[in-house]
Amino acid sequence: MKRRALLGALALVTFGCRQAPAVAGGAQRIVSLAPGITETLFAIGAGKSVVARSDYCDYPPEVTRLPRVGTSLTPSYETITRLTPTLIVGEAGANARQRELAALGPTLLLPWLTLDEIVASTRELGRRTGTTGAADALAARLKSRLDVPAPAHGPRVLLVIGNQPGKIDELWFIRDNSLHGAALHAAGARNAVPEAVTALPRMSVERLLAVDPDAIFVLTEPGRAVEDFIAPFRALAPLRAVAQGHVAVIQVHDAFVHGPRILELIDQLAVEVRKLGVAP
């Protein structure tokens, strides 16, 4: 039933004057408006067809040579038009410019948050680009590695987005119902906020004290001072994670991209989980 619902969702967010065929008679010209989708296109062997990227796409390195065309929220219509795309792809969202993009060429806006959505959307990208074998293989790897339940006795970990060093007046956390939430389960931990979150995943200090996680992992980019992210938590001594010294910073390139490199993040999360005394 879930699979049928996902396929239905894929169909509902496909827009355009016409559908791009799975294998076109000529070379495809793909405009990608999301980093995770760009990374996936290259991972399944469709990278040679990508002619433009979003403002935030920088992996793999060769995409930095491609023109930037905004995002699905703020696309550069004139630039996209000049590129004469045969397919425009991006993430589905309430504010995505669906109809405007569809006027420029065949447009595919894909659900791209939860594991099941990304697995189904990866397969759809393979179908649209004539790379079904590689796409199905990648989707299977993601499903096999990430589709695991939260461990019944794993530590309760709050996975925080570290974008404001030195401040914790408002925390952005990783939703349990997201790809990164699945990575946390695969690493051997439970999410300290186990319920599905549909609103913005923000948390006040008061809420943090009420949640009182066993550990706090701050996810950020490399090259930033670790102490700047840990020090603010020390003022919250009542927290179990602070009292036990279980506040850690995990630095990884493109930490927040919903692409195939999520599999590398699992290993880094698992290292910190093992330090808590629970093997994944």
N, C-alpha and C positions, 0 to 999 in steps of 0.2 A: 504494500500500500504506500509506504514512504517513497519507494522508487517511482511509482506512478505520479505521486504528488510533485516530486522534484522535476520529472520530465515535463509535467504540466507547467510548472513555474518557468522552466526554460523556454517553453513555447510562448508563454505570455509576455516575456520580456524581449522577444525578438522583433525588431522593428526595421523597416526599410522599404524601398520601392520594390525590391525583389530580394530573394535569398541568394547569397553567394553559394555556388555549387561546391560540393566537397572537393572535387578536382576540376578546376576551371580549364577551359581550353587554352588560355594564355596564362602568363604569370600573375599570381595574386599580388595585390598591393594592400597590405594590412596596416591600418592605423590603430595602435594600442594605447588606451587611455588609462591604464592602471599598471603599477609596477608588478604585482603578482601575476597578472595576465601576460605581461611582456616576458617575464622570467619563464613562465610556463610554455609560451610559444617557442622560445628558444630551446627549452628542455625537450620538447617533443619533435624538434627538427623543422619547425616552421619559421625559424628566425630569419631565413633568407628572404622571406616574403614581407617582413615588417619594414615599412618605409618611414614611419614616424612613431614617436613615443610621447608619453605624457611628460609634464614638467618634473615628475618625481622618479622617472625610470632611469636607473643608472647601472643595471645589471642584466645580462653580462656586460663587460666593459665595452664591447663593440657598439652597444646601443647608444653610447654617448656621442657617436658620430652622426646619429640621425637627428633630423629636425624635431624640435619640441612644439607640441600643438595644444598645450593647456591640459585640462582634465575633462572628465565627463560632466563636471559641474560648471567649469569655465573653459569650454573649448575655444580654440582659435578657428573660427569658421572659415575665414579667408584662406588661411594656410592649409587647412584640410582640403578645401575645394581644389586648390592648385595641385595637390598631390594625387588627385583622381583615384581615391581608394576604391578597391573592389569589396572591402570589408572594414568596418569600423567596430572595434570591440572595446568594451569597458565593463565596469561593475554596475549592476543594477542598484538603484537607490531612488528614494522619493524625489530627490532634487536633481537627478541626472537629466541632461537635456535630450531626452529621448526623441521627441518629434523633430527638433531642430537638426539633430545629427542624422536622423533618417532621411531628411531632405537632401543631404549631401551624398548619400550612398547607402548600400545595404549595411544595417547596423544591428549588432548583437550585444545587448546588455545582459550580463550573466549574474545570477545570484552567486556571491563570492564571500561568504562569511563563515558558515559552519563547515565542518568536514564533509558532510554529505553533499552540500551544495558545491563545494570545490571539486569533489570527486566527479560529480555528474557534469559540472561545467568543463572540467578538463577533458572528459570524453567528448563533449560537444565541440570543443575546440579542435580535437583531432578529426572529428567528422567533417568540420567545415574547412579544414586545411589539408585534407588528404593524408593525414598522419595518424590514422586510427590505431595502428599497432603500437607505436611509441606512446600515444596518449593513453591508451588502455593500460599499458604496462606501468606508466607513471601513476595513473589513478589507482591501480591495484597496490602499488607500493605505499602510497599515502594511506589507503584504507587499511592495509595490513598492519602498518606501524602505528597508526594513530587511533584506529577504532577499537579502543580498549576502555573498559569501565573505570571509573575512579576507584582506586584501591580502598577496600573497606576500612583498613587500618592505617592508611598512609597519613602523613602529616598534613595539617591544614595550612596551605601556603597561599599567601596573598601575593600575586604577581603584579608588580606595579610598573607603570611606564615612567621611566626616569627622564623627563624632559625639562624639569626645572630644578637643577641642583641647588641645595640650600633651602628649599621650601617644601613644606608638606601641609600647607593650609588647605589644599585640595588635591586629592590623589586621583589619578586616572589608573584604573586597574583592568586586568585582562578578564573578559567575560568567560564564564564556564562554557557557554554555547558558542565558542569561536574556535578557529583552528589552533590558536595558541592555548586555549583552554584544553583542547584535546592533547596537545603536546605535554602539558603539565600532568595529565593523567598517565600518559605513556612513560613519563619520567618517574612515576611512582608516588605522586602526591595527589591530594584532593585540593580542590579550589576552596579557599576560605569563604568565597561567596558562591555557593553551589547552585543557587537558583538561576534560571535563565533571565538575562537582562536585555531588554529591548530598547531602553532609553540609553542616553550617554552614560558610559561606565565611570562615573565620578563618585568620589567618596570624601566626606568631610572627616576631620579629625575625630569628631564625636562618634561617627559611624565606625571608624577604624578601631576606636577603643572598645566599642560594643562587639565588633567582630572578633577581636583579640586572636589573631592567627598564631599558629605555632611558629611560623617563619614568614619573613618578608623577603622576597627576591625582587630587586630593582633591575629592570631590563633597560639597557641603554647602549649607545654606540661606543666603540672603542675610542681611546684617546682622551677621555674625560676623567677628572680626578675622582677616584672611588670615594674618598673621604667626604667629598661634598654631598654625596647622596646618602651616606650612612649617618653623618653627624646630626642632622635634624631629628632623627628618630630617637636619639639618646635622651631628648627632653621628655619622651613619653615612656618613662621608666615602668609604669604599671603594665605596659604591654608584655605579654609572655615572650614574644619574639625578641624584644629588647633585653629583657632580664636574662634570657638564656644565651644571648649573643648570636641569635639566629637571623640577623639581617645581613644579606649578601647582595653584592652587585654583580650582575652577569652582563658582560660586554660582548656584543656580537654585531657584526656588520649587517645593516638592513634588518634590524631586530624585529621590526613590525610589519614586514612585507608578508603577505599571505601567498607565498610561492613555495616551490619545491625545497628551498633551503630550510624550511621549517624542520626537516628531518635532522639537520645538523644541530638545531637548537635543543632537540630532545636530549642529546648526549650531554650538552652543557648543563641543562636543568638537572639531569640525573646525577651529575657530579655533586651538585649542591644538596640534592635530596639525600645522597649517601652520607654526607657530612652530618645530617640530622639523625643518622642511625637507622634509616629505613632504606633497604635495597629495593630498587625498582623491579 
